[in-house]
Amino acid sequence: MPDTKKAVALGYQKTQEAIPKVIAKGYGHLAQEIINKAQLFDINIFSNEALVDALIKLELNDDIPIELYQSVAELFAWLTKIETAS
């Protein structure tokens, strides 16, 4: 599926031990539905193909693996900066 659209949504509870989880993922039409839903609720969309490729391999409700903590932390920092600027 090299040319197929992909999307992954992460969820995060702001508790001390919270780890982001995969809450939605999909290819093609499902990926577009995930993107549409994010836009409908004014959720910022971050595009990083390598990160999506790594996350889409996870199962729904899986915690992100420790190897992706740095990348996801940078993503959440970016989101916080965007939300603060709005």
C-alpha positions, 0 to 999 in steps of 0.5 A: 500500500505505498501510495495509500493515505494513512492516518493514526490518532493518538489519545493522551490522558494527563495523569502522572503515568499516562502514556499516549495510546493509538485510538484510531488508525487506518488506510485509504477511506478510513484514514480520510475519515480519521482526518475529516473527524479531526478537522470537524473537531478542530484537532490539529493534524501533524504530518510525519510519514515515518512516525505514522508508519511506526504507529500504524503497526500498533494495535488499537489502545496500545501504548506507544513503545518507548522507542517512539517516546521522543518523537511523540513528545516532540509532537505533543510539544508542537501541538501545545505550542500551536494550541497556545498560539491560537 
